[in-house]
């Protein structure tokens, strides 16, 4: 089945941008911050939110790792 046919099934397809807003709402990141520190500081929350989206019926989840490698690299190089 191609993507257009799949869309006609009206099944959930994609989650985009919901992660950051939900982490802001839950107080895990500040509204002005740019994402990935939550992955390093609260990995259990990231796993739990992924599971919540799966339990809600999504077919696709994002790898919430934008720039995380660069932050991790800076931490390693600092220590």
FITORDREN-937282 format. One line per 8 residues: number of its first residue (from 1); their letters; for each residue x, z, y of N, C-alpha, C. Coordinates in steps of 0.001 Angstrom, whole numbers, plus 500000, padded with zeros to 6 digits. Last residue first. Layout:
NUM	A	X/Z/Y/X/Z/Y/X/Z/Y | ...
END
This chain:
79	XXXXXXXX	534351/530619/517022/534777/531727/516170/536048/531350/515463 | 534100/528138/518219/534273/529317/519066/534815/530484/518264 | 533603/526416/516097/534835/526236/516870/535129/527434/517769 | 531092/527359/515306/532230/527431/514386/533544/527328/515153 | 529591/526736/517602/529681/528121/517129/530905/528286/516234 | 529851/523941/517686/530359/524755/518795/530533/526207/518377 | 528511/523300/515297/529926/522958/515448/530560/523785/516572 | 525928/524098/515968/526635/524767/514875/528141/524533/514995
71	XXXXXXXX	525405/522227/517994/525399/523654/518307/526176/524413/517242 | 525539/519862/516496/526452/520063/517625/526532/521533/518013 | 523468/520228/514649/524844/520111/514176/525832/520378/515306 | 521196/520194/516267/521615/521437/515612/523056/521374/515152 | 520141/517875/517390/521317/518485/518010/521804/519758/517324 | 517289/518342/515563/517863/517605/516678/518968/518417/517335 | 515943/519239/513327/517372/519528/513440/518047/518819/514604 | 513534/519242/511565/513626/519817/512907/515066/520225/513188
63	XXXXXXXX	512266/516649/510084/513464/517470/509944/513767/517973/511343 | 508711/516685/509922/509953/516309/510579/511090/517216/510145 | 506592/515624/507261/507100/516684/508132/508426/516229/508715 | 503675/514046/506128/505028/513878/506643/505394/515103/507470 | 501140/514696/505456/501899/513916/504487/503367/513806/504873 | 499342/517776/505903/500148/516662/506398/500876/515954/505255 | 497762/519967/505207/497461/518656/504651/498294/517502/505164 | 498294/522557/505692/497202/521984/506479/496894/520552/506065
55	XXXXXXXX	500542/522911/504155/499294/523529/503698/498082/522983/504447 | 502349/521607/505869/502066/521050/504538/500745/521607/504012 | 502312/523396/508035/501892/522015/508236/501557/521347/506901 | 503294/525689/506726/501957/525708/507326/501439/524293/507556 | 505874/524837/506047/504911/525105/504984/503489/525137/505524 | 507003/524675/508617/506915/523476/507779/505856/523681/506697 | 506841/527404/509231/506025/526452/509983/505913/525124/509244 | 508684/528453/507365/507279/528869/507325/506387/527882/508072
47	XXXXXXXX	511102/527257/508198/510567/527002/506846/509075/527330/506783 | 511223/528428/510749/511162/526971/510622/510598/526598/509256 | 511459/531093/510068/510282/530657/510826/510109/529145/510744 | 513939/531115/508823/512754/531475/508032/511471/531055/508745 | 515705/530541/510921/515454/529526/509886/514226/529837/509037 | 516248/531404/513729/515070/531795/512949/514770/530787/511835 | 518670/530385/514752/518316/531794/514954/517189/532275/514050 | 518750/527663/514013/519865/528545/513677/519481/530017/513746
39	XXXXXXXX	516325/526722/514926/516732/526404/513556/517850/527339/513101 | 516345/527482/517580/515386/528130/516680/515753/527878/515219 | 518140/525790/518793/518567/527154/518518/517604/527878/517590 | 517057/523187/519278/517585/523558/517968/518014/524989/517745 | 515270/522955/522119/515017/522907/520690/515900/523682/519715 | 516120/523513/524936/516002/522215/524266/516169/522343/522760 | 514166/525640/527146/515269/525356/526226/515040/524050/525483 | 511961/526215/528654/512980/525355/529254/514085/524970/528278
31	XXXXXXXX	510401/527953/527047/509903/526623/527407/510969/525695/527974 | 512388/529465/524469/511896/529476/525843/511438/528069/526202 | 511335/530170/521100/512214/529493/522056/511573/529578/523433 | 509507/531947/519998/510802/531766/519338/511804/531010/520198 | 506857/532354/520766/507915/533111/521421/509284/532978/520788 | 504836/530782/519896/505138/531968/519091/506301/532786/519652 | 504965/528706/521739/503769/529549/521697/504036/530849/520950 | 507415/527590/520950/507270/528166/522292/506092/529129/522299
23	XXXXXXXX	506687/526681/518409/507727/527707/518529/507711/528349/519913 | 504775/524769/519173/504359/525928/518376/505408/527035/518431 | 506350/522928/520527/505271/523620/521232/504814/524860/520474 | 508049/522083/518421/508588/522739/519607/507507/523526/520333 | 506151/520940/516562/507043/522045/516221/507512/522794/517454 | 504815/518728/517576/504103/519983/517406/504998/521179/517145 | 506240/516328/517594/506278/517184/518766/505560/518520/518607 | 504267/515020/515031/505355/514795/515984/505170/515709/517176
15	XXXXXXXX	503304/514261/511866/503333/515346/512840/504510/515065/513746 | 501241/511890/510212/502473/512253/510881/502275/513454/511786 | 498847/511561/508613/500012/510718/508457/501281/511342/509024 | 495864/512346/506836/496905/512731/507801/498175/511936/507536 | 493729/509483/506145/494455/510673/505710/495466/511060/506789 | 492339/507130/506584/492054/508292/507431/492685/509585/506933 | 492857/504742/505433/492339/505785/504544/491956/507048/505303 | 494065/503141/507298/492624/502962/507094/492027/504019/506177
7	XXXXXXX	496757/503741/506944/496055/504258/508120/494542/504161/507965 | 497306/502211/504661/497297/503671/504567/496552/504287/505749 | 497291/499665/505773/496278/500024/504777/496167/501536/504654 | 499557/499903/507389/498241/499630/507993/497111/499977/507029 | 501620/500298/505479/501292/501341/506448/499918/501129/507075 | 500626/499083/502178/501435/499086/503393/500888/500102/504396 | 500848/500000/498830/500000/500000/500000/500898/500000/501238
END
